[in-house]
Amino acid sequence: MSKKAPLNQVADFDLRLIRLFRTVVECGSFSAAESILGISRSAISLHMSDLEKRLGVRLCQRGRAGFALTDEGREVLRAGDAVLAAIEGFRSEVNQLHQQLRGDLNIGIVNNLVTQPKMRITQALKAVRAQGAGVRINISMSTPGDIERGLLDGRLHVGAVPLVSPLSGLEYSLLYEEHSNLYCSREHPLFARAATVDMDELSCADAVVPSYRMTAEAIGLHQQLSLAASATDREGIAFLILTGSYIGFLPDHYAANWVDKGLMAPLNPERLFFDTKLALATRKGRRHHLILEHFIEAVQHTA
């Protein structure tokens, strides 16, 4: 692609093309984006070509080998996200002049908090949505590290993460504590003696270790086990436990459904457990955002 002069102005048309580009990337292909965008694959291809011509760079490879971003495409996507986040911030500030709740609330949540019995996040989201039809809630389920990065770069307004290694650029407020036990499935040889099994037997059983950050207490307990597999989140740990080949730690509220059905049991629960604090995180020095402030206030007033 021939070089072009630098882009001097960003018009509404450019922003529409950037939004289209982001949707295509999220969907993973032109064909998958058709139903989301409501236009044909050929129209998407024309719009992508228009954007590449306006920017003077190749954004992606497409063809029989599939869809893949170029290095320039990844940079444009990152810069585009920042521009769209800034526009949303401007809209939120203008709307706040009229004290109307209108705009987006982008929230990142670690997996499997929906079974937490206190339901503080759920009730707070319900309270915010009740403020008006102009509020659009966007939830991203992700790892703690991805959520913290999203808060720091402005893609997310608020996140719910384990309070393990606080980052200096974020503020944290305690939500609740999670109690986690060591579990095996009904198919595991230790299931029949789950309550009384000793540490010598447990230390020889294949176990799952999380690949996300843990507290020192959780690390110490995992180091006593025979770590034979890893998982990026609690759902992955549950999958492996249910195979009957592994033991692993899960929050008791998340494991409760399987325990009630007789499909899982806690192993030596009087000794093998740890507690993790869950916190609401926001970026330090953030701009005033009326929807976010209502959400935080609702969380604080939800029992």
C-alpha positions in Angstrom: 0.0 0.0 0.0 1.5 3.4 -1.0 2.3 5.9 1.6 -0.1 8.7 2.3 0.2 12.1 4.0 -0.5 12.0 7.7 -4.2 12.0 8.8 -5.0 15.7 9.6 -8.6 15.4 10.8 -10.8 12.7 12.2 -14.4 12.9 10.8 -17.6 11.2 11.9 -17.1 8.8 9.0 -13.7 7.8 10.3 -15.2 7.1 13.7 -17.9 4.9 12.1 -15.2 3.0 10.3 -13.2 2.5 13.5 -16.2 1.1 15.3 -16.8 -1.2 12.3 -13.2 -2.3 12.5 -13.4 -3.0 16.2 -16.5 -5.1 15.7 -14.8 -7.2 13.0 -11.9 -7.8 15.3 -14.2 -8.8 18.1 -16.1 -11.2 15.8 -12.9 -12.6 14.3 -14.0 -12.4 10.6 -16.0 -10.5 8.1 -18.6 -13.2 7.8 -19.1 -13.4 11.6 -19.6 -9.6 11.8 -22.4 -9.6 9.2 -25.2 -10.2 11.6 -23.8 -7.9 14.3 -23.3 -5.0 11.8 -26.4 -5.7 9.7 -24.5 -5.3 6.4 -23.1 -7.8 3.9 -19.6 -9.2 3.9 -18.8 -7.4 0.7 -20.0 -4.1 2.3 -17.8 -4.7 5.3 -14.8 -5.4 3.0 -15.4 -2.1 1.2 -15.6 -0.2 4.5 -12.4 -1.8 5.7 -10.7 -0.9 2.4 -11.9 2.7 2.9 -10.4 2.8 6.4 -7.1 1.4 5.2 -6.9 4.0 2.4 -7.8 6.9 4.8 -5.1 5.8 7.3 -2.6 4.7 4.7 -1.8 1.3 6.4 -2.8 -2.3 6.0 -4.9 -3.3 9.0 -5.5 -7.0 8.5 -4.8 -10.0 6.3 -7.9 -11.7 4.9 -8.3 -14.6 2.6 -8.2 -18.3 2.6 -5.7 -18.4 5.4 -8.3 -16.5 7.6 -8.5 -13.2 9.3 -5.4 -11.8 11.2 -4.4 -8.3 12.3 -1.2 -6.8 11.1 1.1 -5.0 13.6 -0.2 -1.7 12.3 -3.8 -3.0 12.7 -3.2 -3.8 16.4 -1.8 -0.3 16.9 -4.8 1.3 15.2 -7.2 -0.8 17.2 -5.5 0.3 20.5 -5.5 4.0 19.4 -9.1 3.6 18.2 -10.2 2.2 21.5 -8.6 5.2 23.3 -10.4 7.7 21.0 -13.8 6.0 21.4 -13.3 5.9 25.2 -12.5 9.6 25.2 -15.6 10.4 23.1 -17.7 8.4 25.6 -16.1 10.3 28.5 -17.0 13.6 26.8 -20.6 12.5 26.2 -20.8 11.4 29.9 -19.6 14.8 31.1 -22.0 16.7 28.9 -24.9 14.5 30.0 -24.0 15.2 33.6 -24.6 18.9 33.0 -28.2 17.9 32.9 -27.9 15.4 35.7 -29.2 12.7 33.5 -27.9 9.1 33.6 -27.2 8.4 29.9 -24.2 6.6 28.6 -22.1 3.5 29.1 -20.9 1.7 32.2 -18.0 -0.6 31.3 -17.4 -3.1 34.1 -14.9 -6.0 34.2 -15.7 -9.0 36.5 -13.7 -12.1 37.3 -15.5 -15.3 36.3 -18.0 -17.1 38.5 -18.9 -14.3 40.9 -22.6 -14.6 39.9 -23.1 -17.4 42.4 -21.8 -15.2 45.3 -24.8 -15.1 47.7 -24.5 -11.5 48.7 -25.2 -10.3 45.2 -23.9 -6.8 45.8 -22.8 -6.3 42.2 -26.1 -7.6 40.8 -28.2 -5.4 43.0 -26.0 -2.3 42.2 -26.4 -3.0 38.5 -30.1 -3.3 39.0 -30.2 0.1 40.8 -28.2 1.8 38.1 -30.3 0.4 35.3 -33.5 1.6 37.2 -32.2 5.2 36.8 -33.2 5.4 33.2 -33.3 3.7 29.8 -30.3 5.7 28.7 -27.9 3.6 30.7 -26.1 0.9 28.8 -24.2 -1.7 30.9 -21.3 -3.5 29.2 -19.9 -6.4 31.2 -16.6 -8.0 30.4 -15.7 -11.4 32.0 -11.9 -11.6 32.2 -8.9 -12.4 34.3 -7.8 -10.0 37.1 -4.8 -8.8 35.1 -6.8 -8.0 32.0 -9.4 -6.1 34.2 -6.7 -4.0 35.8 -5.1 -3.2 32.5 -8.5 -2.2 31.2 -9.0 0.2 34.1 -5.6 1.8 33.7 -6.0 2.4 29.9 -9.6 3.7 30.2 -11.4 0.8 28.5 -13.2 -0.1 31.8 -14.8 2.2 34.3 -14.8 -0.3 37.2 -13.7 -3.8 38.0 -14.4 -6.6 40.5 -11.1 -8.4 41.2 -9.3 -10.4 44.0 -7.4 -8.1 46.3 -4.0 -9.8 46.0 -1.4 -7.3 44.7 -2.9 -3.8 44.6 -1.6 -1.6 41.8 -0.5 1.9 42.6 -2.6 3.4 39.9 -5.9 1.9 41.1 -8.2 2.5 44.1 -9.8 -0.6 45.8 -12.8 -0.9 48.1 -13.7 -4.2 49.8 -16.7 -6.1 48.4 -16.7 -9.3 50.4 -14.5 -12.4 51.1 -14.6 -15.7 49.3 -14.1 -18.9 51.2 -12.4 -21.6 49.1 -12.0 -25.3 49.9 -10.1 -28.2 48.2 -12.5 -30.3 46.2 -12.6 -33.7 44.4 -15.4 -35.1 42.2 -17.5 -38.2 42.9 -15.3 -40.1 40.3 -12.1 -39.5 42.4 -10.7 -42.3 44.6 -10.7 -39.9 47.6 -14.4 -39.0 47.4 -15.6 -41.7 49.8 -13.2 -40.5 52.5 -13.3 -36.7 51.6 -13.8 -35.4 55.2 -11.1 -37.5 56.8 -8.4 -37.9 54.1 -4.9 -37.0 55.4 -2.3 -34.8 54.0 0.0 -37.6 53.0 -2.6 -38.9 50.5 -3.5 -35.5 49.3 0.1 -34.6 48.6 0.3 -37.5 46.1 -3.0 -36.7 44.3 -2.8 -34.8 41.0 -4.0 -31.2 41.6 -4.9 -28.1 39.5 -3.1 -24.9 40.1 -4.5 -21.5 39.0 -2.3 -19.5 36.6 -3.7 -16.2 38.0 -2.2 -14.3 41.0 -3.0 -15.8 44.4 -2.5 -14.7 48.0 0.5 -16.0 50.0 -1.9 -18.3 52.0 -3.3 -19.9 48.8 0.2 -20.3 47.3 1.3 -22.1 50.5 -1.5 -24.6 50.3 -1.0 -25.3 46.6 2.7 -25.9 47.3 1.7 -28.9 49.5 0.0 -30.6 46.5 1.2 -32.4 43.5 0.5 -29.8 40.8 -0.2 -31.6 37.5 -2.4 -29.2 35.6 -3.2 -25.5 35.4 -6.2 -23.3 34.6 -6.7 -19.6 33.9 -9.9 -19.4 35.8 -12.2 -21.1 38.3 -14.4 -22.7 35.5 -11.3 -24.3 34.1 -10.4 -25.7 37.5 -14.0 -27.1 37.9 -13.8 -28.8 34.5 -10.6 -30.6 35.6 -12.0 -31.6 39.0 -15.1 -33.0 37.4 -13.0 -35.4 35.3 -12.3 -37.3 38.4 -8.5 -37.1 37.8 -7.7 -34.0 39.7 -8.3 -32.2 43.0 -8.4 -28.4 43.2 -9.5 -25.3 45.2 -12.8 -23.6 44.4 -14.9 -20.9 46.1 -17.5 -22.7 48.2 -20.4 -20.6 46.6 -19.3 -21.7 43.2 -18.9 -25.4 44.1 -22.1 -25.5 46.0 -24.3 -26.6 43.0 -22.1 -29.7 42.4 -21.8 -30.4 46.2 -25.6 -30.3 46.5 -26.0 -32.8 43.7 -23.4 -35.1 45.2 -21.0 -34.6 42.3 -18.2 -32.9 44.4 -17.0 -33.0 48.0 -14.6 -30.8 50.0 -11.4 -32.5 51.1 -10.5 -32.2 54.8 -12.4 -28.9 55.0 -11.4 -28.2 58.6 -7.8 -27.7 57.5 -7.6 -27.1 53.8 -9.2 -23.8 53.0 -8.3 -20.1 52.4 -10.1 -16.8 52.2 -9.7 -14.2 49.4 -10.9 -10.6 49.6 -12.8 -9.4 46.5 -12.6 -5.6 45.8 -14.1 -3.0 43.6 -11.3 -1.3 41.6 -11.3 2.1 39.8 -8.6 4.2 38.4 -7.0 6.9 40.6 -7.6 10.4 39.4 -10.5 9.3 37.1 -12.8 11.9 35.6 -16.2 12.3 37.3 -18.6 9.8 35.8 -22.2 10.1 37.0 -23.2 6.5 36.2 -20.0 5.1 37.8 -20.6 7.2 40.9 -24.2 5.9 41.2 -22.9 2.3 40.8 -20.3 2.7 43.5 -22.8 4.3 45.8 -25.3 1.5 45.2 -22.6 -1.2 45.9 -21.8 0.5 49.2 -25.4 0.6 50.3 -26.2 -3.0 49.3 -26.0 -5.4 52.2 
